[in-house]
């Protein structure tokens, strides 16, 4: 078991990302967490198996590991550090961010319940609600990403409020304490996907949120080279999620967990760069004559700027904007860029760019796309770790090509 430090409560995110809440002994006295590549763990005797299973039935833990679908030591160490960064009692790692989203919903949804989702959310989350919840006879509502809209949508049987903050792609920032207040008054679980904020920039659990989700593929991993997700919260809630996870098998492999933990060691430094670069690029774009509108919570023009100032340490490096013109001008701008790769995702070391309607909503009817704001000239930037001056120069030269 890790030896927790009495000073851990005062440690900053960068320190917690490296040490968790204290030191964990490693095999062979290794500094880095070893990669334990095995699908199963043996017992010395048949009697040991019986003793283990009897204790397990009584809720006792005689040994940590039994079978790889139930987790592995590398995963456990990574979960420990993620929980420390988030300020949660426990973390459960999944094979992807969407695995975390879906298994949280599936664990706590009720056929006689009701779930509130907020709009401007990740496309796959929206698709799950619209295309699959009906098969489980679970009613739901999708409302504007605002605390008053959520409160107005609450029904007598509402049992889950699921939102994002900031949202994707318009980066709406929700008044989390206001949502938590009304939810606790009604006995409703609150779940927030805080991928775009990261635990560096926002602390939903400290505000009373029950479950926080991150796509660890993004800022937490930080290098565009792994896929994982994580849910965090109280030990009781996470134990429910762990039982569902071990049944479904959405468990990340040990190499993925090793890469994720390695990425966490530079998490604080990377987030400082992301926050500074995001604000600098957003300000440049807002002032540029060939940009029609910019959405970034760190700009005073953003509708939720004051909420962001109150709740967030920084605003990350995702920026959405409208190129002045239409589809042709937008594509010409994107094709002229030299440092930005055309691909989805965010939070990695390479800068990425997405024309939202084409990359993520191409198969939706045009009228529906317009209704949810997926217009032809909407672009989302996900800045990487390149020098911000180089990124700005690249954006400027591409805009001049329009």
C-alpha positions in Angstrom: 0.0 0.0 0.0 1.2 3.6 -0.7 2.6 5.5 2.2 0.6 8.8 2.1 2.4 12.0 3.1 1.0 14.3 5.7 1.9 17.2 3.4 0.0 15.8 0.4 -3.0 18.1 0.9 -0.8 21.1 0.2 0.8 19.7 -2.9 0.1 21.3 -6.3 -1.2 19.3 -9.4 2.3 18.9 -10.9 3.6 17.2 -7.7 0.5 15.1 -7.3 0.8 13.9 -10.9 4.2 12.5 -10.2 3.9 11.2 -6.6 0.1 10.9 -6.0 -0.6 11.4 -2.3 2.6 9.6 -1.3 5.2 7.1 -2.3 4.2 3.7 -3.8 6.8 0.9 -3.4 7.7 -0.6 -6.8 9.1 -4.0 -7.7 12.9 -4.1 -7.9 13.0 -0.6 -6.4 12.2 0.8 -9.8 11.6 4.6 -9.9 9.2 4.3 -12.8 6.1 2.1 -12.4 6.9 -1.3 -14.0 4.8 -2.5 -16.9 3.2 -5.7 -15.7 2.3 -7.6 -18.9 0.3 -10.6 -17.8 -3.3 -11.7 -18.4 -3.6 -13.6 -15.1 -2.0 -14.0 -11.6 -1.3 -17.4 -10.1 -2.0 -18.8 -6.6 0.5 -21.0 -4.8 -2.0 -23.5 -3.4 -5.6 -24.6 -3.9 -6.2 -23.6 -0.3 -5.1 -20.1 -1.1 -7.7 -19.8 -3.8 -10.4 -20.9 -1.4 -9.2 -18.4 1.3 -9.1 -15.7 -1.3 -12.6 -16.3 -2.6 -14.1 -16.5 0.9 -12.5 -13.2 1.8 -13.7 -11.7 -1.5 -17.3 -12.7 -0.7 -17.0 -10.9 2.6 -15.7 -7.7 0.9 -12.1 -8.2 2.2 -9.0 -7.9 0.0 -6.2 -10.5 0.6 -4.3 -9.6 -2.6 -4.7 -7.0 -5.2 -4.8 -8.9 -8.5 -6.5 -11.9 -9.8 -7.2 -11.5 -13.5 -6.2 -8.8 -16.0 -9.8 -7.9 -17.0 -10.2 -6.8 -13.3 -7.1 -4.5 -13.5 -3.4 -4.7 -13.3 -0.6 -3.1 -11.1 0.4 -0.5 -13.7 -3.3 0.6 -14.0 -3.7 0.8 -10.2 -0.7 3.1 -9.8 -2.0 5.4 -12.6 -5.5 5.5 -11.0 -3.9 6.4 -7.7 -2.2 9.5 -9.2 -5.3 10.5 -11.2 -7.4 10.4 -8.0 -4.8 12.6 -6.3 -4.8 15.2 -9.1 -8.6 15.4 -9.2 -9.0 15.4 -5.4 -11.1 12.3 -5.5 -11.2 9.3 -3.2 -10.8 6.8 -6.1 -10.4 6.7 -9.9 -11.4 3.9 -12.3 -9.6 3.8 -15.6 -11.3 2.6 -18.9 -10.1 1.7 -22.3 -11.5 5.0 -23.8 -13.2 8.2 -22.8 -16.5 6.9 -24.3 -16.2 3.7 -22.4 -16.1 5.8 -19.2 -19.1 7.9 -20.3 -21.3 5.0 -21.3 -20.5 2.8 -18.4 -21.1 5.6 -15.9 -24.5 6.2 -17.5 -25.3 2.5 -17.7 -24.4 1.9 -14.1 -26.7 4.5 -12.7 -29.5 4.9 -15.3 -33.0 3.6 -14.3 -35.9 2.5 -16.6 -38.2 4.6 -14.4 -35.7 7.4 -14.2 -34.8 10.4 -16.4 -31.5 11.8 -17.5 -30.7 15.4 -18.4 -28.0 16.0 -20.9 -26.8 19.4 -22.1 -26.5 20.3 -25.7 -23.2 21.3 -27.4 -21.7 18.1 -26.1 -19.5 15.5 -27.6 -21.2 14.0 -30.6 -20.9 10.3 -29.4 -22.5 11.2 -26.1 -25.4 12.8 -27.9 -25.7 9.8 -30.2 -25.9 7.4 -27.3 -28.7 9.3 -25.7 -30.6 9.7 -29.0 -30.1 6.3 -30.5 -29.7 3.8 -27.6 -31.3 5.0 -24.3 -34.7 4.3 -25.8 -33.8 0.7 -26.1 -33.4 0.6 -22.3 -36.7 2.5 -21.8 -34.7 5.4 -20.3 -36.3 8.8 -20.9 -34.0 11.8 -21.4 -33.9 15.5 -22.2 -31.2 17.6 -24.0 -31.2 21.2 -22.9 -29.1 24.3 -23.3 -25.8 24.2 -21.4 -26.8 26.6 -18.6 -27.8 26.1 -15.0 -31.2 27.6 -15.3 -32.1 25.4 -18.3 -31.0 22.3 -16.4 -33.1 23.3 -13.4 -36.2 23.9 -15.6 -35.8 20.5 -17.2 -35.8 18.5 -13.9 -38.7 16.1 -13.6 -39.9 14.2 -10.5 -38.1 11.1 -11.8 -34.8 12.8 -12.9 -31.9 10.9 -11.3 -28.9 12.0 -13.4 -27.6 15.3 -14.7 -24.9 14.8 -17.3 -23.0 17.7 -18.7 -19.7 18.9 -20.0 -17.8 22.0 -18.9 -16.4 23.4 -21.0 -18.6 22.0 -23.8 -17.4 21.0 -27.2 -17.0 22.9 -29.6 -18.5 26.1 -28.3 -16.7 26.0 -24.9 -19.7 26.9 -22.8 -18.7 27.0 -19.1 -21.5 25.9 -16.7 -22.1 27.3 -13.2 -21.3 24.1 -11.4 -22.1 25.2 -7.9 -25.6 26.3 -9.1 -26.2 22.9 -10.8 -24.9 21.0 -7.7 -27.2 23.0 -5.4 -30.4 22.2 -7.3 -29.3 18.6 -7.8 -28.6 17.9 -4.1 -31.9 19.5 -3.2 -33.6 16.9 -5.4 -31.4 13.9 -4.7 -30.0 13.9 -8.3 -26.6 12.5 -9.2 -24.3 15.0 -11.1 -21.8 13.8 -13.7 -19.5 16.2 -15.5 -17.2 15.4 -18.4 -14.4 17.9 -17.7 -12.0 16.7 -20.4 -11.5 20.2 -21.9 -10.9 21.7 -18.5 -8.6 19.0 -17.0 -8.1 18.7 -13.2 -5.4 21.3 -13.6 -7.9 24.1 -14.5 -11.1 23.0 -12.6 -12.1 21.0 -9.6 -15.7 19.8 -9.9 -15.5 17.4 -7.0 -14.5 20.2 -4.6 -17.7 21.9 -5.8 -19.8 18.9 -4.9 -20.1 17.0 -8.2 -20.5 13.3 -7.8 -18.6 11.9 -10.7 -16.0 13.5 -13.0 -15.1 12.0 -16.3 -12.0 12.7 -18.5 -11.0 11.3 -21.9 -7.4 10.6 -20.8 -6.6 10.3 -24.5 -6.4 14.1 -24.5 -4.6 16.4 -22.0 -3.9 13.7 -19.4 -2.0 11.5 -21.8 -0.8 14.6 -23.7 1.1 13.0 -26.6 -1.5 11.8 -29.1 -0.3 8.2 -28.6 -2.8 6.4 -26.3 -6.5 5.9 -25.7 -8.0 5.8 -22.2 -10.8 7.3 -20.1 -11.2 7.8 -16.4 -14.1 8.3 -13.9 -13.4 9.8 -10.5 -15.4 10.3 -7.3 -16.1 8.7 -3.9 -15.0 5.2 -3.1 -18.6 4.0 -2.9 -19.5 5.3 -6.4 -16.3 4.1 -7.9 -16.8 0.6 -6.5 -20.1 0.5 -8.4 -18.3 1.5 -11.6 -15.5 -0.9 -11.0 -18.0 -3.8 -10.7 -19.5 -2.8 -14.1 -16.1 -2.3 -15.7 -14.8 -5.8 -14.6 -18.0 -7.3 -16.0 -17.8 -5.5 -19.4 -14.0 -5.7 -19.7 -13.4 -2.1 -20.8 -10.0 -2.2 -19.1 -6.9 -0.4 -20.4 -3.8 -2.5 -21.1 -0.7 -2.1 -18.9 1.3 -0.4 -21.7 -1.5 2.2 -22.1 -1.4 2.8 -18.4 2.4 3.2 -18.4 2.2 5.7 -21.2 -0.6 7.6 -19.4 1.4 7.7 -16.1 4.5 8.9 -18.0 2.4 11.6 -19.6 1.2 12.8 -16.2 4.7 13.5 -15.1 4.7 16.6 -17.4 1.0 17.4 -16.9 1.5 20.6 -15.0 4.2 22.0 -17.3 2.1 21.1 -20.4 -1.0 22.7 -19.0 0.8 26.0 -18.3 1.9 26.0 -22.0 -1.6 25.1 -23.2 -3.3 27.8 -21.1 -0.8 30.5 -22.2 -0.9 29.5 -25.8 -4.7 29.2 -25.9 -5.2 32.7 -24.7 -2.5 34.2 -27.0 -3.9 32.6 -30.1 -7.5 33.3 -29.2 -6.7 37.0 -28.8 -4.9 37.1 -32.2 -7.8 35.4 -33.9 -10.4 37.7 -32.4 -8.5 40.7 -33.6 -8.0 39.3 -37.2 -10.3 40.8 -39.9 -10.7 37.5 -41.6 -12.2 35.8 -38.5 -15.9 36.4 -37.9 -16.2 35.2 -34.3 -14.1 33.4 -31.7 -15.2 31.2 -28.7 -12.7 30.9 -25.9 -13.6 31.2 -22.2 -10.6 33.4 -21.5 -11.9 36.1 -23.8 -14.2 38.8 -22.3 -16.5 38.3 -25.4 -17.3 34.7 -24.4 -20.8 34.4 -22.9 -19.5 32.5 -19.9 -16.3 34.6 -19.3 -17.3 35.6 -15.7 -18.1 32.0 -14.7 -14.8 30.9 -16.2 -12.9 33.5 -14.2 -14.6 32.3 -11.0 -14.2 28.6 -11.6 -11.2 27.9 -13.8 -7.5 28.4 -13.3 -6.9 28.6 -17.0 -8.8 27.8 -20.2 -6.8 25.2 -22.1 -5.9 25.3 -25.7 -9.1 24.5 -27.6 -10.4 27.4 -29.6 -13.4 27.5 -31.9 -14.1 30.2 -34.5 -15.8 31.2 -37.7 -13.7 31.9 -40.7 -15.2 34.9 -42.6 -16.8 33.4 -45.7 -18.1 29.9 -46.3 -16.9 26.4 -47.0 -14.5 27.4 -49.8 -12.7 30.0 -47.8 -12.5 27.8 -44.7 -11.0 24.9 -46.6 -8.5 27.2 -48.3 -7.4 28.5 -44.9 -7.1 24.9 -43.5 -5.1 23.6 -46.5 -2.6 26.5 -46.2 -1.6 25.7 -42.7 1.8 24.0 -42.2 1.9 23.2 -38.5 -1.7 22.0 -37.9 -2.7 18.4 -38.7 -6.2 17.8 -40.0 -7.6 15.3 -37.5 -10.0 15.1 -34.5 -8.9 15.0 -30.8 -7.1 17.6 -28.7 -4.7 18.1 -25.8 -1.6 16.4 -27.4 1.9 17.6 -28.3 1.0 18.3 -32.0 -1.5 21.1 -33.0 -4.6 19.8 -34.6 -7.4 21.4 -36.6 -11.0 20.3 -37.4 -13.7 21.7 -39.7 -16.4 20.5 -37.4 -19.3 19.8 -39.8 -17.1 17.7 -42.1 -15.0 15.8 -39.6 -17.6 15.0 -36.9 -21.1 15.7 -38.3 -20.9 14.9 -42.0 -23.6 12.2 -41.8 -26.1 14.4 -40.1 -28.8 16.1 -42.2 -27.9 19.6 -43.2 -30.8 21.2 -41.4 -30.0 19.4 -38.2 -26.4 20.5 -38.4 -27.4 24.1 -38.7 -29.8 23.8 -35.7 -26.9 22.7 -33.5 -24.5 25.2 -34.9 -22.4 23.0 -37.2 -22.0 25.5 -39.9 -19.6 25.2 -42.8 -17.1 27.8 -41.6 -16.9 26.6 -38.0 -13.3 25.5 -37.1 -11.9 24.1 -33.9 -8.2 24.4 -33.1 -6.5 22.2 -30.6 -3.1 23.7 -29.9 -0.1 21.5 -29.2 3.2 22.2 -27.5 4.9 24.1 -30.4 6.2 27.6 -29.8 3.2 29.9 -29.7 4.9 32.5 -31.9 5.3 29.8 -34.6 1.6 28.8 -34.3 0.5 32.4 -34.6 2.7 33.0 -37.6 1.3 29.9 -39.3 -2.3 30.9 -38.7 -1.6 34.4 -40.0 0.0 33.2 -43.3 -2.9 30.8 -43.9 -5.5 33.5 -43.3 -3.7 35.7 -45.8 -4.3 33.0 -48.4 -8.1 33.5 -48.3 
